[in-house]
């Protein structure tokens, strides 16, 4: 039963379906992991969500920053931006069912047999794998429960950018979500930069890619992530596997088979 992890689809449903054909995906014998950002930028976010929802819980996604943005817009917490392409979701007859399904999806997954984990963006240097699993589970409970609207609002209101285990309440949950869905670079002390997207080597000198941080506790863990299209799938770091290869920017959509670490690519439609 092979497991395929696929990078940020972002509404590129045609390329997604062609990639599934290329890998001869079977929803009964194979498993899909999707590394977040199912929606936005591309033209068919609604179709992407409906398809993944139809596959059932055997196939897993993790939430990305664009998915969190969609949830916030659907709750009236954030305005829709002119570049957003998920109006079809917000106007769909099954909108509420889709949004409810989406907010109940995990932020972090781990397979103890294959010894792989998947997150949308990354992990801070101070977290162990066990801590990441615990923190993500705690955040998921809050995001999928009655406090989801308050949690989503806090994600955009809380300004702290370094993990502090003394944090409590909704601010703790907001920081967990921000880290898992937005981190790319951090400084030597673990402060996250939420906005720097430069390719490695072009960032400000004090910033370090999260996976290169010298004190990262998860260096021995195999971690799959998306979010960072300018990496084009390359980290130069053992055990970290970048699979966002910028399909929505005209590059490729990537599938990564966990069992043998083989990659499969589908070029973006023109």
SEZA-874184 format. One record per residue: z, x, y of N, C-alpha, C in turn. Coordinates in steps of 0.001 Angstrom, whole numbers, padded with zeros to 6 digits, always signed. Each point is the difference from the previous one (the first is absolute). Example, Ala and Ser with C-alpha at 12.3 -4.5 7.8 and 13.67 -1.06 7.14 Angstrom:
! SEZA-874184
+007800+013190-005690+000000-000890+001190+000000+000900+001200 -000720-000350+001050+000060+000820+001190+000730-000770+001090 
END
This chain:
! SEZA-874184
+000000+000857-001197+000000-000857+001197+000000+000885+001237 -001161+000386+000510-000039+000872+001182+000496-000708+001253 +000584+000780+000882+000470-000492+001293-000820+000667+001090 -000609-000791+000873-000817+000503+001095+000696-000307+001325 +000249+001040+000777+000519-000176+001357-001171+000062+000966 -000099-000985+000879-001113-000079+000944+000547+000079+001421 -000672+000794+000822+000436+000212+001376-000258-001190+000892 +000276+000171+001272-000020-001075+000997-001337-000753-000019 +000044-001257-000402-001210-000818-000065-000366-000522+001384 +000972-000473+000730-000160-000471+001382-001150-000984+000169 -000057-000960-000902-001012-001039+000118-001382+000392-000464 -000169+001176-000573-001316+000434-000504-000165-000516-001428 -000137-001309-000121+000025-000653-001300-001239+000320-000833 -001149+000126+000637-001227+000315-000747+000133+001356-000681 +000452+001002+000739+000174+001329-000582+001083-000016-001088 +001038-000783+000215+001066-000141-000985-000544-000536-001318 -000815-001041+000065-000569-000569-001216-000971+000967-000677 -000771+000725+000798-000918+000986-000595+000766+001135-000672 +001124+000391+000587+000819+001042-000600+000598-000485-001315 +000442-001242-000044+000527-000550-001253-001084-000044-001075 -001226-000305+000399-001109+000030-000966-000245+001427-000486 +000091+000946+000901-000255+001398-000356+001006+000508-001031 +001265-000390+000147+001019+000451-000941+000121-000941-001202 -000846-001027-000037-000003-000994-001081+001394-000613-000171 +000542-000415+001120+001351-000541+000008+000101-001293-000782 +001034-000087-000838+000320-001220-000732+001391-000447+000414 +000109-001210+000524+001309-000467+000457+000953-000269-001157 -000506-000060-001227+000865-000235-001159+000479+001296-000639 -000814+001061+000035+000398+001247-000664+000353+001118+000961 -000376-000108+001270+000289+001044+000993+001041-000509+000991 +000518+000946+000793+000908-000363+001090-000548+000541+001314 +000193-000762+001068-000353+000434+001339+001256+000244+000815 +000018+001114+000727+000963+000266+001052-000807+000115+001294 +000394-000716+001026-000683+000077+001294+000979+000579+001018 -000420+001062+000689+000914+000786+000839+000184-000570+001409 -000018-001328+000129+000285-000611+001295-001212-000102+000902 +000196-000688+001130-001090-000299+000935-001163-000670-000713 +000292-001137-000587-001064-000801-000597-000862-000629+001075 +000562-000160+001208-000662-000804+001033-000307+000824+001242 -000903-000588+000807-000306+000458+001361-001072+001086+000032 -000765-000001+001085-001139+000888+000255-001260-000481-000721 +000067-000159-001312-001154-000480-000740-000161-001508+000127 -001122-000545-000523-000342-001396+000285+000571-001037-000954 +000601+000404-001127+000374-000991-001014+001445+000186-000475 +000914-000062+000942+001417+000124-000341+000484-001183-000832 -000446-001199+000343+000430-001189-000731-000411+000084-001465 -001233+000391-000246-000478+000111-001383+000793+001052-000773 +000352+001095+000679+000764+001061-000652+001369-000509-000433 +000696-000709+000894+001323-000519-000330-000070-001046-001108 -000968-000894+000094-000123-001038-001035-000253+000626-001370 -000829+001033-000029-000316+000644-001278+001241+000644-000595 +000723+000791+000801+001176+000678-000529+001078-001001-000410 +000168-001040+000766+000982-001027-000347-000354-000661-001327 -001290-000194-000245-000441-000675-001220+000242+000832-001257 +000134+001311+000152+000157+000869-001169+001381-000096-000627 +000991-000402+000775+001336-000154-000554+000845+001262+000126 +001280-000079-000426+000972+001064+000260-000204+001277-000804 -000845-000018-001013-000274+001224-000756-000657+001050+000888 -000758-000450+000984-000699+000883+000928+000778+000034+001305 +000241+001191+000544+000947+000136+001095-000638+000541+001269 +000528-000478+001125-000337+000606+001278+001298+000485+000636 -000125+000896+000966+001100+000270+000921-000480-000389+001392 +000942-000404+000827-000353-000419+001345-000297+001197+000889 -001033-000155+000841-000346+001012+000989+000263-000507+001407 -000214+000850+000977+000288-000380+001386-000886-001149+000485 -001250-000059-000456-000856-001122+000398+000445-001304-000662 +000516+000091-001210+000538-001193-000660+001240-000502+000728 +000865+000923+000418+001184-000370+000772-000415-000624+001337 -001030+000559+000615-000506-000562+001258-000486-001430-000204 -000721-000247-001087-000451-001355-000298+001190-000947-000146 +001026+000429-000712+001186-000845-000171+000642-000310+001349 +000074+001013+000870+000594-000203+001328-000836-000952+000849 -001318+000131-000064-000878-000919+000748+000142-001419-000533 +000084-000140-001305+000109-001335-000591+001285-000702+000394 +001037+000778+000324+001292-000562+000424+000096-000154+001515 -001046+000366+000735+000023-000087+001445+000801+001100+000673 +000309+001056-000746+000783+001118+000534-000884+000960+000787 -001230+000161-000469-000948+000900+000641-001264-000768+000334 -000670+000330+001098-001301-000625+000264-001077+000659-000856 -000997-000760-000331-001157+000569-000683-000783+000850+000995 -000422+001189-000425-000755+000902+000863-001496-000276-000144 -000757+000412+001021-001433-000315-000031-000716+000693-001156 +000557+001125-000492-000646+000695-001114+000436-000521-001366 +000967-000911-000038+000442-000555-001270-001082-000881-000616 -000068+000020-001325-001044-000778-000688+000603-000905-001071 +001173-000551+000277+000592-000903-000996+000166-001431+000499 -000808-000418+000970+000051-001382+000460-000257-000993-001127 -000887+000383-000942-000316-000908-001106+001240-000294-000841 +000894+000983-000125+001239-000225-000750+000869-001007+000741 +000150+000194+001294+000890-000844+000797-000494-001451+000087 -001296-000194-000207-000575-001347+000070-000267-000601-001378 +000300+000738-001054-000327-000450-001351+000898-001160-000433 -000524-000925-000809+000829-001108-000491+001159+000457-000871 -000156+001151-000653+001064+000566-000835+000756+001109+000715 -000052-000005+001320+000653+001035+000817+001473+000192-000375 +000768-001084-000019+001438+000125-000229+000301+000574-001370 -000765-000412-000981+000187+000513-001362-000304+001494-000065 -001069+000421+000687-000374+001417+000007+001038+000834+000734 +000430-000452+001158+000982+000747+000791+001315+000116-000765 +000417-001080-000655+001245+000038-000766-000113+000983-001161 -001150+000018-000664-000221+000964-001080+000031+001435+000537 -000635+000223+001146-000109+001352+000541+001363+000564+000371 +000831-000806+000655+001282+000537+000464+000956+000300-001147 -000310-000484-001196+000838+000264-001179-000475+001205-000803 -001024+000688+000483-000504+001178-000708+000856+001227+000324 +000060+000965-000912+000880+001158+000180-000500+000970+001059 +000903+000863+000416-000312+001094+000915-000163+001325-000726 +000462+000048-001244-000006+001252-000765+000035-000375-001471 -000829+000635-000816+000022-000260-001441+000088+001318-000755 +000587-000080-001186+000181+001195-000833-000202-000385-001452 -000760+000815-000726-000191-000183-001433+000714+001138-000719 +001130-000279-000659+000758+001082-000630-000689+000598-001219 -000945-000727-000589-000732+000528-001154-001077+000980+000461 -000812-000423+000947-001048+000870+000534+000547+001017+001000 +001223-000243+000477+000670+000891+000959-000802+000136+001297 -000511-001136+000469-000693-000083+001278+000708-001026+000875 +000012+000264+001306+000467-000965+000989-001135-000255+000982 +000040-001148+000661-000997-000314+001027+000681-000608+001219 -000412+000454+001161+000479-000493+001286-001198-000038+000926 +000058-000828+001024-001147-000036+000908-000116+001276+000818 +001067+000372+000699-000090+001114+000943+000639+001280-000542 +001267-000052-000361+000658+001198-000485+001509-000158-000007 +000680+001123-000209+001456+000018-000082+000557+001062+000943 +001165-000243+000573+000615+001017+000848+000575+001122-000858 +000157+001174+000565+000468+001133-000815+001389-000190-000587 +000839-000803+000626+001397-000108-000433+000217-000947-001170 -001028-000782-000391+000175-000968-001081-000344+000610-001354 +000848-000258-000988-000356+000259-001395-000806-001197-000518 -000569+000134-001193-000731-001124-000595+000930-001194-000214 +001194+000258-000501+000948-001090-000243+000357-000716+001299 +000186+000759+001063+000303-000616+001292-001171-000820+000512 -001213+000533-000143-001183-000742+000444-000106-001333-000720 +000234-000007-001308-000060-001239-000767+001071-000990+000461 +001205+000500+000225+001098-000866+000432-000259-000583+001381 -000403+000855+000943-000234-000461+001370-001155-001002+000046 -001073+000305-000729-001156-000905-000002+000363-001353-000596 +000765+000005-001089+000410-001263-000619+000854-000825+000962 +000910+000682+000702+000848-000701+000970-000835-000641+001099 -000987+000755+000508-000870-000534+001050-000840-001162-000512 -000466+000090-001237-000806-001081-000560+000777-001300-000125 +001267+000108-000373+000829-001197-000099+000077-000707+001353 +000191+000781+001058+000105-000577+001337-001343-000537+000496 -001067+000730-000271-001317-000402+000481-000490-001261-000698 +000395-000187-001237-000472-001157-000760+000937-001196+000093 +001130+000171+000702+000987-001060+000065-000004-000766+001309 +001107-000683+000254+000108-000862+001177+000007+000777+001310 +000321+001304-000068+000083+000811+001208-001316+000713+000327 -001080-000372-000658-001253+000756+000133-000505+000053+001442 +000117-001106+000729-000495+000004+001378+000804+000962+000867 +001311+000019-000156+000840+000926+000769-000285+001444-000383 -000240+000235-001279-000326+001352-000469-001305+000477+000621 -001020-000846-000023-001295+000378+000567+000109+000271+001496 +000765-000809+000699+000191+000234+001436+000673+001336+000244 +000982+000345-000829+000731+001255+000181-000888+001216-000240 -000977-000133-000888-000917+001125-000260-000682+000455+001286 -000313-000954+000877-000715+000326+001236+000926+000197+001197 +001285-000254-000173+000941+000126+001106+000916+001208-000130 +000258+000445-001238+000969+001070-000227-000679+001350+000194 +000551+000852+000841-000699+001208+000439+000378+001258-000775 +001009-000037-000852+000446+001214-000687-001097+000516-000934 -000149+001329-000090-001070+000565-000829+000489+001053-000984 +001314+000087-000231+000547+000917-000994+000984-000752-000871 -000093+000245-001326+000886-000692-000912+001449+000401+000251 +000853-000996+000028+001437+000190+000184+000688-000950-000971 +000670+000556-001002+000588-000844-001038+001142-000865+000522 +000479+000293+001200+001069-000822+000570-000540-001281+000636 -001305-000110+000140-000583-001239+000536+000335-001178-000901 +000213-001143+000604+000305-001205-000767-000843-001168+000497 +000038-001062-000768-000608-001246+000443-001503+000051+000132 -000483-000803+000918-001440-000200+000125-000707+001247+000513 +000677+000847+000794-000626+001227+000489-000252+000986-001139 +000888+000019-000969-000199+000847-001178-001259-000450-000758 -000124-001306-000190-001160-000532-000715-001293+000292+000768 +000043-000174+001323-001191+000241+000821-000462+001448-000107 +000938+000945-000008-000380+001407-000080-000567+000337-001377 +000557-000577-001042-000548+000211-001346-001461-000445-000047 -000269-001192+000512-001370-000528-000013-000928+000880+000828 +000447+000413+001180-000840+000852+000854-000334+001315-000685 +000988+000616-000634-000248+001278-000675-001022-000170-001116 +000225-000969-000867-000857-000158-001178-001419-000409+000345 -000195-000643+001151-001332-000498+000352-000685+000782+001114 +000719+000954+000655-000606+000625+001178+000079+001527+000061 +000881+000627-000758+000199+001441+000160-001274+000790-000338 -000310+000962+000817-000985+001038-000306+000645+001365+000244 +000353+000233+001244+000621+001267+000390+001478-000209+000316 +000779+001068-000190+001377+000031+000490+000299+001436+000435 +001098+000189+000730+000372+001355+000402+000956+000595-001031 +000414+001211+000211+000825+000702-000972+001326-000700-000226 +000468-000757+001001+001260-000729-000120-000168-001396-000592 -001234-000384-000321-000247-001283-000643-000296-001152+000930 -000195+000273+001302-000410-001068+000924-001472-000345-000249 -000275-001277-000203-001369-000440-000291-000792-000196+001282 -001269+000374-000045-000921-000342+001073-000877-001141-000504 +000119-001156+000655-000691-001187-000492-001468-000065+000408 -000442+000859+000915-001312-000222+000621-001005+001129-000216 +000448+001197-000338-000923+001124-000160-000842-000188-001263 -001320+000018+000165-000921-000204-001122-000956+001173-000199 +000197+001079+000739-000937+001126-000047-000107+000590-001402 -001169+000534-000347-000091+000768-001244+000983+001170+000022 +000416+000402-001180+000943+001111-000093-000609+001248+000630 +000784+000649+000849-000467+001165+000745-000300-000314+001442 -000157-001290+000313-000273-000402+001380+001177-000732+000640 +001093-000165-000747+001172-000690+000515+000828+000922+000896 +000886-000549+000837+000918+000844+000765+000771+000937-000934 +000283+001220+000441+000548+001014-000905+001358-000324-000600 +000760-000897+000622+001326-000305-000547-000047-001034-001117 -001173-000600-000252-000101-001060-000994-000507+000533-001341 +000580-000523-001071-000307+000427-001368-000423-001236-000796 -001098+000048-000770-000292-001131-000891+001202-000248-000915 +000339-001246-000212+001224-000300-000762-000003+000686-001358 -001181+000109-000624-000054+000566-001353+000084+001522-000011 -000169+000653+001161+000147+001458+000105+001395+000422+000475 +000862-000941+000293+001296+000355+000570+000769+000906-000969 +000493+001144+000466+000615+000970-000920+001267-000496-000679 +000670-000995+000568+001259-000474-000569-000131-001365-000674 -001211-000405-000284-000205-001320-000600+000590-000059-001406 +000840-001016-000243+000698-000127-001276-000897-000486-001138 -001168-000565+000329-000865-000569-001033-001167+000918-000367 +000128+001290+000266-001115+000915-000300-000373+000007-001476 +000940-000280-000879-000294+000002-001425-000536-001316-000533 -000136-001002+000863-000449-001329-000426-001487-000207+000304 -000686-000708-000890-001403-000335+000227-000079-001269+000858 -000573+000146+001196-000022-001105+000961-001432-000270+000457 -000423-001237-000137-001300-000472+000477+000223-000712+001323 -000868+000267+000976+000144-000682+001288-001355-000214+000652 -000025-000924+000970-001202-000284+000780+000226+000350+001453 -000414-000895+000904+000376+000035+001413-000681+001062+000847 -000419+001129-000582-000376+001170+000794-001454+000355-000296 -000915-000731+000632-001421+000139-000332-000552+001368+000352 +000540+000649+001040-000566+001290+000411+000277+001113-001009 +000881-000239-000959+000188+000986-001073-001201+000021-000946 -000725-001117-000051-001142-000153-000918+000375+000357-001436 +001245-000349-000369+000431+000166-001383+000556+001360-000351 +000162+000889+000962+000416+001378-000289+001352+000279+000656 +000972+000493-000777+001314+000353+000550+000334+001479-000127 -000635+000707-000943+000358+001393-000300+001486+000120-000323 +000542-001006-000635+001414-000009-000379+000121-000564-001413 +000595+000762-000935+000152-000528-001365+000771-001319-000002 -000398-000873-000889+000697-001260-000257-000162-001053+001079 -000790+000238+001036-000269-001050+000990-001487-000314-000020 -000311-001286-000096-001369-000444-000213-000384-000997+001087 -000803+000445+000956-000462-000843+001105-001233-000762-000452 +000019-001333+000133-001141-000778-000501-000599-000927+001054 +000421+000131+001264-000720-000696+001069-001118+000916+000465 -001228-000335-000350-001143+000832+000370-000915-000701+001003 +000583-000914+000774-000671-000519+001187-001187-000894-000232 +000080-000904-000978-001130-000903-000241-000334-000815+001245 +001022-000515+000679-000274-000861+001156-000556+000787+001177 +000046+001328-000062-000589+000849+001043-001349+000564-000432 -000566-000535-001099-001332+000415-000421-000023+001099-001030 +001156+000320-000593+000045+001070-001005-000007-000599-001402 +001101+000079-000737-000010-000446-001388+001299-000724-000343 -000068-000787-001061+001184-000603-000601+000270+000749-001302 +001256+000369-000207+000358+000853-001131+000874-000735-000996 -000311+000200-001293+000886-000392-001093+000476+001265-000697 +001288+000037-000303+000633+001161-000626+000645-000465-001300 -000468+000574-001126+000551-000396-001303+001223+000853-000309 +001137-000646-000144+001246+000736-000125+000063+000831-001278 -000567-000504-001078+000177+000671-001295-000627+001386-000045 -001130+000202+000689-000655+001316-000029-000304+000547+001392 +000485-000697+001032-000155+000425+001396-001459+000153+000420 -000872-000802-000599-001418+000013+000358-000257-000983+001133 -000914+000373+000909-000345-000841+001139-001393-000601-000170 -000143-001212+000542-001271-000713+000005-000219-000495+001426 -001219+000137+000492-000285-000291+001399-001106-001039+000138 +000142-000848+001010-001035-000964+000358-000294+000154+001493 -001248+000306+000333-000366+000187+001391+000088-001316+000767 +000358+000097+001281+000071-001163+000868-001382-000594+000206 -000072-001314+000129-001246-000672+000342-000344+000338+001449 -001262+000080+000292-000402+000288+001381+000140-001256+000838 
END
